[in-house]
C-alpha cells in the first residue's frame, strides 16, 4: 500500500481535545437538563395559599416578646400566651428591622418555617411617607433605603423556593393614596417593590382596602394602575380592620372581576364580632376565624394578618401603634377558654 493511501491517525493532543470538548458538551447538556427539571419540580411544589394553609407562629412576635414580662397566672399573661401560639403574619417594619438587620430577621423567619413545617406570611410595611406621614402609623424609609430594604427581603425570599411565602405588601398604601395625594409616587414604589420581591413560591398581595372604604371600582383602578397584575397573586382586604368575613368575600369578588381575575386574602384576625364602624381600637371586638378556614375560587383563604393584641394607635386608651396591649389581648380572647 502506498504511504499516501494509508489511513491517517490523529495525533494524541487532537484526540484529547475532542474527548475533552465532548465531555464538556455532555456536562453542559446535563446541567441544563438538571436546571430545567429542578425549576419544573419547584414549580410543581409551588402552591398558592389555600384553605388548610397554616403559617408560622413567629417566635419574635410582639406577644411572644411581651410574655416574659407579664405576671404569671394573670388574665393578661394567659391571653398573651394564647395569641403568641396562633399562626399570624409577621410585620416587617424598618423601625424594628432596619436595613442592617432585616437580612438576619428574614433568615430567622425562614428557618422557623422549615422547623415548624409551615408556610410563612410577612407584611412589608416601610414605604416612604407611610400613612400619609401624619397618621398614627406614620414612618417608613426614604426611596433609596426602601429600595435597599426591599431588595434584601426579596433576596431572602428568592433563597427559599421550598417554602410557601405570602407577602402582604404595604397595607393601606393604595386605598390611602387619593387622600394622601401621592398616587403617582405610590404606584412607582409598589411596582418597583413587587419586582424586587417576586420569586418562586412567593405570593404577593397588594393593598385592597376593605368593603366599607373605597368603592370596588375605585379600588380596582388603583390596583390596575400598578401594572403588575401578571406578577402579583392578588390583593389583601380587611387588614387591621374588623369587617364581617362574608362582606369581605363579596367585596373581593367584585374587585377580582374588575382586575382581570386577581385572587384575594382576607384578614380575619379581629373580626369575630364584626365592626362597629370604628377602626382604631374599637371596644367589644373578638378574634376571628383561624387562618386557613375559608376560601373559594377568588379568595385563596383567610389569614390572621394584623396580630390581635397590638394597638392600632393612641386612641380608645391604647398605646402607640404596633405596641403590645395586654388589656386588648384579654378583651379579644374573652370567648376563648384559656389555660
N, C-alpha and C positions, 0 to 999 in steps of 0.2 A: 504494500500500500504506500502510495506516495505520501510524503510528510504533510503536504498541504491538504490532503483529504482526510487526515486523521481527526477524530472529534476533539474539539477544543475544551480544555479544562480550565474553569475559572480559578484564579488564584485564591488562596486562603482568606485574604483580607476581604475580598469581594463576597465570598460565601458568608463570612461572619457578619458583614454589613447587611446582607439580605435577610439573614436569620434575625438579626437584631431589629431591623425595621418591622419584620413580621411579628415579632414578639410585642413590640410597642404598639403595633396596629391592633393586635388581638386584645392587648391590655386596655387600649383606649376604647375599643368597642365594648368590652366587658364593663368598663367603668361607666360608660354612657348608659348601657342597659341597666346596670345596678341603680344609677341615679334615677332613671325613669321609673323603674319598679318601686324604688324606695319612695319617690314622690307619689306614685299611684297608690301604694299601700297607705301612706299617710293621709291622702285624700279620702280613702275609703274609711279610715278611722276617725276622720274629722266630722263630727256630727254636731249640729246646732243644739242649743238649749231646748229642752222639751219637757213635757210632763214626766216627772220622775227624776229630773236632774237634781242633784244635790251638790251644792257648793260648800266650800270650806267654812268652818267657824274660825275666823282668824285669831291666832294666838296673841296678836298685838292689837286687838280691838280695844276701844275705849272701855268697854265693860270689863274685859279681862284685866286690863291695866288698873282699873279702879278697885277691883275686888279685894286685893290685899289690904287696902286702907280702910275698908268698911268693917265695923264691929261684927264679929260672928254672931249668929243667932238672931239678927235683926231682919225685918222685912226688906230693908234696902239691900242687905247682903244676899238674901235668898233670891230676890228678883234680879239682881245684877248677875249672880251666878247662872241663873236660868238663861238670861239673854246672852251671856257670854258663850254659852254652849250651842246657840242656834246658828244655822247656816246663814250668813249675812255677807253682803258685799263689803269690801274694804275700800275706804275713800282715800285716794292718793291726793294730798294737798302739799304745796310747796312749803307751807308753814310748819308741817310736821316732817315731811320727807323732801328736803331741798335737793337741789341738783347734786350736791356732793354725797347724798345718802340714798337717793332714790334707787340706784342700782342694787345696793345691798338689800333694800326693802323688797324689791321685786324678786330677788334670789330667794329670800326667806319665804315669801308667799308661794312661789312656785314649788319650793321644797315641801311646804306644808301640803299643797295639793297632791303631790306624789305620795307623801307619807300617809295622808288620810284617804287616798284613793278617790278623790273628789275633783270636781271642777273648781275653777277659780273665777270669781266675779270681782272686778275692780271698778271704781268710779274715778275717772280722771277729772280733777276739779282744780284747775290752776291757771286758767287762761287770763290774759291781760284784762284789767278793768272788770274783774269778776263782780257779778251782782251790781252792775252799773257804777261801781266804785264807791257807792254810798249806802248800799243795802246792809242788812245785818250779817251777810256772809261776804262782805267786800274783801278784796285782796287779789292775789294772783301775781303772776310774773310779768316782766316786760317781754316784748316779742322775741328777742334773741334768747333770753333764758328759757322761755316757754318752748322754743324750738329745740333747745338742747335737752330740756327736761323730758319732753315727749319722745325725743329720739332715743333716750336711754330706756324709757319704758318700752318703746317699740322693739329695741334690740333684745330686751329680755323676753318679750312675747315671742319673738322670732326664734329664740333659742329653745323653745319648749313646744314643738309641734305635737308632742304626745299628750299634752294637757288641753282640755277644752277650756277656753278663756273667753269670758264675757266681759266686754268693755262698755260701760255706760259713760258716754263722752259728754262732759260738761253740761250737767243738768241746768235748766233754766236759760241756757245761753241763747237759744233761738227764740223761745217764747218771750223773753225779756228784750230782745234786740230792738223791736219797734219802739218800746218805751225808753230804752237807753239811747236810741238814736245812733247806733253803731252797727247797723246790719251789714254794711259792706266789709268792715273790719272783721266782724264775727264770721261771715261766710268764708273769708280768706283763711282765718285762723283755724277754723274747723276743717276746711278742705285739706290744708297742709298737715294738720294733726292726724287726720284719717290716713293720709298717705304714709306717715311715719309709723303708725300703729298697725296697719294692715299686715297680716301674716297668716300662715297656715293654722287652722283650727282656732282662729281668733274672730269672734263675732261682735261687731261694733254696732252699737245702738246710739243714735244721736238723740238730742232733746226732742221730745214730742209733746211737752206741756202736759195738760190734763183736760178732762172732759168739761170742766167748768171755767176754763181760762179762755183761750182763743178759739174762735170757730175752726172747725176742721179744714175748711177751705183756706183760711189764712195760715194755719199751721203747716198744711201741706205745701203751700207756696214757699214757706221758709225752708222746709226740708229739701224740696226740689231745687231751691236756689243754690245749695251747696254744690250740686252737680256730681255727687258721688254715690248715687243710688245703686250703681252697679258694683260698688265696693263694700258698702255697709250692709249689714243684715237688716237693719231697720231702725226703729225708734223706741224710746222708753217713755212710758206715761205714768203719771201719778207719783213721780219721785218726790219723796219728802212730803207727800200730801196724804189725804185721808178719804178720798172719794171711794164710793162703793165699787167693788170689783166689776159688777155687771155693767155699770155705767162706763167704766174704762174699756171694757171689751167692745162695747158698742162704738165708742169713740175711736178705738184702734181700728175697727173695721172701716169706719169712714175714712180715716187717714190712709189706710192701706189702699183703698180704692182710688185715692187721689194721688198716690205716689208710685204707681206702677206695680203694686203688689208687695211693698215692703212689709216685713214682719214686725212684731212688737214684743216688748217685755213690759209687764205691769208690776208696779211696786205695791205689795200688799202688807208691808211691814207694820203699818199702824192704822189700817182701815177697818178693823174688826167691828167698830161701832159706826162706821160711815163718817161723814163730815157734818159739822155744824156750821159750815161756812167760813170758819177761821182757818188760817194756815200756820199761824205762829203759836206753838204750844197750846192748842185748844184743850180745855179741860174735858174730862169724860171720855177720852179715846181708849181704844183697846188694840192690842196686837192683832194682826190679820192672819189669814191662812198661810201656812208654811210654804216656802218656795217649792216649786215643782208640783203643786197641787192641781192647777188649772192650765188649760191651753186648748187651742183649736187650730184651724188652718191658717189663721192670721197671727194670733198671739202664741208665740212659741211656748211661753209659760209665764207664771208669776214668780217673783223673787222678793226677798227682803233686801231692798236696796238702801234705804235710809235706816241706819241702826236704831232700833227702838231704845229709848233712854238717853239719846243725845239731844241736846236742846236745839230748838230752831232759832234761838236768839234771845235777847233780853226783853222778853215780853211774857205776860201772864206769869210772872215770878221766876222765869227761867234764867240760867246763866248765859254767858256768851254762846254764840252759835257753835255747835260741834262739841261743847263741853259735856262731860257725863253728868247727868242729873238723876241721882238715886231716887228722888221722890217721883219723878216721871216714870222710872222703871217700875216702881211699885204700882202706880196707877194703871199703866198699860198692861200689866200682867195680873190684874185682880180677878180675872176669870180663869186663871190657871192654878192648878193645885201644885204649889211649890213644896219642895222637900223641907 
